[in-house]
Each structure stands twice: as structure tokens, then as C-alpha cells.
Amino acid sequence: MLVVIKGAGDIASGIALRLFHAHFTVMMTEIAVPTAVRRTVSFSEAVIQGRAVVEDVHALLVQDEPAMQDALAAGYIPVFVDPAGRVVKRFVPEVVVDGIMAKRNLGTHIDDAKVVIGVGPGFTAGIDCHAVIETMRGHRLGRVITQGSALPNTGIPGDIGGYTLERLLRAPIGGIFEPQRNIGDRIQKGELAAMVSGHPIYAKVEGIVRGILPHGIPVTSGMKVGDVDPRCEESHCFTVSDKALSVAGGVLEAILCFTQGRVN
């Protein structure tokens, strides 16, 4: 069964990982300049590096159908630079998963495939998709919604190690991003984490740099550019998060329910 996942950030990549392990045929799309900060667990890195590895699964940047077929035959997940999602009409997948995490629908339609799944807020089950997967940390995380929408975005990230907003690094101005730390580095509160066109960004908590944008990417004021994990567990930087796996489980449940006729 062919599944096209729109977006290749850390949540979409967790979905891809779980579906790949469940023996689905997976393809992904991404924008030309990815903005995922958790680059070590995002297949979007294939756009920058040509290939990417998330845990034990490999992805390859492809540009056409022959390259896609070669990638699939070699056991890779093909990644297309395709912001408009044209591969959906081109390859007619059985399932489309919108994992862009834009907090709004950027063009996914309920008739794009036999099963269309929206991840997070911005989608309404029964209108622009068949099911929505809850992405808000807490009791409802990963639940399959077949009527209505996910909880609205609060703008406050989930609590990790007792911190929410404090653990994020945000651009103070628009400009060119210049990281001063690497993913996996330990950092103290108040230490320099990055620069944006000469303007410093300091860590607000002690922890480990779990995610940070690459050098030279253009950013806008207030944009999330990094993530400090106060739990200081290095392995968390290089493995898919509990949140991504929970959401992925919801996607897998929705696919099986709709393809096996078990939806009420």
C-alpha cells in the first residue's frame, strides 16, 4: 500500500518510520529549504544532504519516477521537493498523510486518496480529511478523530523536563541563522546558542541541544530555530520522540480502520 506523507519534519518522520516498519510503501514531500530543527530525526535532511538516516531507516532525495523506483527497490524512502504535493496526483497513493504541521490546511483535500489523514490542528474530519490525529501533548495525544478537529494550537509547547516556552530558541530578528552549537552539545543557561545576522540567542535553560537549524538558513523574527532538552539525555537527540511515535500510532490505526472497513 502506497502512502504519501506531506512534510518530512520530525513528526512526519516518526510517522514514516512506523509505517515503514509496518511494511507500507512510503514516499515523502518537503519544501526546498526545510525548517525542521530536529534534523537528526527528520527525513527532510535528505533535501539538504541528498540522503538521510532516522534510526534504522534511510531516505533518499529523488527528482523523478525512475529515481523513486530505484530508491524503493534499495529499501529507501524517496523524498521529493514538492511543496504543492503534485506527487499525490502523479502516483495516486491509497493514503495521503498531511504531516506538514502548519497548524492550518495548505491544500489537502478529502478526495486526494482513499484515506486522507490530517495531523494536528487545521483539519476537520469529514470535510477536508477522513481522520485527524491529535498532536497536543497530554491525555488525547495520538487519538484518532473521525468527527471534528484536533485541539487548537495554544502557542505553548509541551512540558519537557518541567519547561515549556523556556526550552525553545527563537530568532530575535529576521536574517541569516548562524548556529554556535551542534545537536547533542551540552549548554548552560545564559550561554550563546546561535546568532541571527549578528544578534545573539542565549539558552534560557540548562540542557542538551536537541535540535537546531543549519548554518545559513534565512529565518524570520520569532521563528523557532532550536530546542534545548533539560533532561540531558543524549540518545533523545538521535531517536524519534515519544510524541512522534504516539502520533504515528494514531496514523497507523486510522489507516487500518479505514482500509479494513471498521470505521463507524
C-alpha positions in Angstrom: 0.0 0.0 0.0 1.5 3.4 -1.1 1.4 6.2 1.5 2.4 9.7 0.6 3.4 11.8 3.6 3.4 15.5 3.1 6.2 17.1 5.1 9.3 15.4 6.4 10.0 17.1 9.7 10.3 15.2 13.0 6.6 14.3 13.5 6.2 13.3 9.8 9.4 11.3 10.0 8.2 9.4 13.1 5.1 8.5 11.1 7.2 7.4 8.1 9.4 5.3 10.4 6.5 3.5 12.0 4.7 2.9 8.7 7.9 1.7 7.0 8.5 -0.8 9.9 4.9 -1.9 9.3 5.8 -2.7 5.7 3.9 0.2 4.0 5.5 1.7 0.9 6.3 5.3 2.0 7.1 8.4 0.0 7.5 11.9 1.4 7.4 15.5 0.2 9.2 18.6 1.5 9.9 22.2 0.8 13.1 23.3 -0.9 14.5 24.9 2.3 13.4 22.7 5.2 13.0 24.3 8.6 12.9 21.3 10.9 15.1 21.9 14.0 15.3 18.2 15.0 17.4 17.4 11.9 18.9 14.2 13.3 15.4 12.6 13.3 14.0 14.3 10.2 14.0 12.8 6.7 13.9 16.5 5.5 17.7 16.3 5.8 17.7 14.4 2.5 16.8 17.6 0.8 20.0 19.2 2.2 22.4 16.3 2.2 20.9 14.1 -0.6 20.2 11.3 1.9 19.1 11.0 5.5 19.0 8.3 8.2 16.5 8.2 11.0 17.3 5.4 13.4 17.5 2.4 11.1 15.6 3.8 8.1 17.2 5.5 5.2 15.7 8.2 2.8 17.0 9.5 -0.5 16.3 12.7 -2.3 14.7 11.9 -5.7 13.6 14.0 -8.7 11.7 11.7 -11.0 9.9 8.3 -11.1 12.9 6.2 -12.2 14.9 7.5 -9.2 11.9 6.9 -7.0 11.6 3.3 -8.1 15.4 2.8 -7.6 15.1 4.2 -4.1 12.2 2.0 -3.2 14.0 -1.1 -4.6 17.0 -0.3 -2.5 14.9 -0.1 0.6 14.9 3.7 0.9 12.1 6.2 1.5 12.0 8.6 -1.5 11.8 12.3 -0.7 10.6 14.8 -3.3 11.0 18.5 -3.2 7.3 19.2 -3.9 5.7 21.9 -1.8 2.5 21.7 -3.8 2.1 18.0 -3.3 1.9 17.2 -7.0 3.1 13.6 -6.5 -0.3 12.9 -5.0 -2.0 13.2 -8.4 1.0 11.8 -10.2 1.3 8.5 -8.3 -2.3 8.1 -6.9 -1.5 6.7 -3.4 -4.0 4.8 -1.4 -3.2 7.0 1.6 -2.2 10.7 2.0 -1.0 11.9 5.4 -0.6 15.7 5.8 2.2 15.9 8.4 3.3 19.4 7.5 2.4 20.7 11.0 1.5 24.1 9.7 -1.5 24.5 12.1 -3.6 25.0 9.0 -4.5 23.2 5.8 -2.2 24.2 3.0 -4.1 22.3 0.3 -5.0 18.8 1.3 -8.4 17.6 0.1 -10.5 14.6 1.3 -10.6 13.3 -2.3 -6.8 13.2 -2.7 -6.8 9.5 -1.8 -9.0 6.6 -0.5 -7.8 7.6 3.0 -6.7 11.1 3.8 -5.3 11.9 7.3 -4.6 15.3 8.8 -2.1 15.6 11.6 -2.8 18.2 14.2 -4.9 21.4 14.2 -6.1 22.9 10.9 -8.1 19.9 9.6 -11.7 18.8 10.1 -12.5 15.1 9.8 -15.3 14.5 7.3 -14.6 17.8 5.5 -11.0 18.0 4.3 -9.8 14.6 5.5 -11.2 11.3 6.8 -9.4 11.4 10.1 -7.4 13.8 12.2 -4.7 12.8 14.7 -4.3 14.7 17.9 -0.9 16.2 18.4 -1.4 18.1 21.7 0.7 16.5 24.5 -1.4 15.1 27.2 -4.3 12.6 27.6 -5.5 13.0 24.0 -2.2 12.7 22.2 -2.3 10.3 19.3 -6.0 9.8 19.3 -7.9 9.2 16.0 -10.6 11.8 15.5 -13.3 10.9 12.9 -15.6 13.8 13.6 -14.3 17.3 14.3 -10.8 18.7 14.8 -7.8 18.4 16.9 -7.3 20.7 19.9 -6.4 24.3 18.8 -2.8 25.4 18.8 -2.0 27.3 22.1 1.4 28.5 21.0 2.8 26.9 24.1 5.0 23.8 23.5 4.5 20.7 25.6 6.2 20.3 29.0 9.5 18.5 28.8 11.6 18.2 32.0 9.4 20.9 33.6 9.9 23.5 30.9 7.7 24.7 28.0 8.5 28.0 26.3 11.9 28.3 28.0 13.3 25.4 26.2 12.8 26.8 22.7 15.3 29.0 20.9 13.7 31.7 18.7 15.1 34.2 16.3 15.2 37.7 17.7 15.0 39.3 14.2 14.8 38.2 10.6 18.1 37.4 9.0 20.6 34.6 8.4 20.9 31.9 11.0 24.3 31.1 12.4 24.3 28.2 15.0 27.0 28.3 17.6 26.2 24.8 19.0 25.6 21.4 17.4 22.9 18.9 18.2 24.0 16.8 21.1 26.0 19.6 22.8 25.5 20.4 26.4 24.6 24.1 27.1 24.2 26.2 30.3 21.5 28.7 30.9 22.7 32.1 29.5 25.3 30.6 27.2 25.3 31.6 23.5 23.4 29.1 21.3 23.2 30.9 18.0 23.2 34.2 16.1 20.9 35.8 13.6 22.7 38.3 11.5 24.9 39.2 14.4 22.2 39.2 17.0 22.7 36.6 19.8 20.4 33.9 21.0 21.1 32.6 24.5 19.8 29.4 26.1 17.1 30.0 28.8 17.6 26.7 30.4 20.4 24.2 31.1 20.3 21.1 28.9 21.3 19.5 25.7 20.8 20.9 22.2 18.2 18.5 20.9 17.6 20.5 17.7 19.0 23.5 15.8 18.7 24.8 12.3 21.6 24.5 9.9 24.0 27.4 9.1 22.9 29.9 6.5 19.2 29.4 6.5 17.1 32.5 6.3 14.8 33.0 9.3 12.0 35.4 10.4 11.6 37.2 13.7 10.1 34.9 16.4 10.7 31.7 14.3 11.7 28.6 16.2 15.3 27.9 15.5 16.3 25.4 18.2 15.3 23.2 21.1 17.1 22.7 24.4 16.2 19.5 26.3 16.6 19.9 30.0 16.6 16.1 30.6 20.2 16.0 29.1 19.8 12.5 27.6 22.0 12.4 24.5 20.1 9.5 23.0 17.0 11.6 22.8 18.7 13.8 20.2 19.1 10.9 17.8 15.9 8.9 18.3 12.3 9.6 17.4 10.3 11.2 20.2 7.5 9.7 22.3 5.2 12.3 20.8 6.1 11.4 17.2 5.6 7.7 17.8 2.3 8.3 19.5 1.1 10.4 16.6 2.4 7.7 14.2 0.4 5.0 16.1 -2.7 7.1 15.6 -2.0 7.3 11.8 -1.4 3.6 11.6 -4.7 2.9 13.5 -6.6 5.3 11.1 -5.2 3.7 8.0 -6.1 0.2 9.2 -9.6 1.2 10.3 -10.5 2.9 7.0 -8.9 0.4 4.7 -10.5 -2.6 6.6 -13.9 -1.1 6.9 -14.0 -0.7 10.7 -15.0 3.0 10.9 -18.5 3.6 12.3 
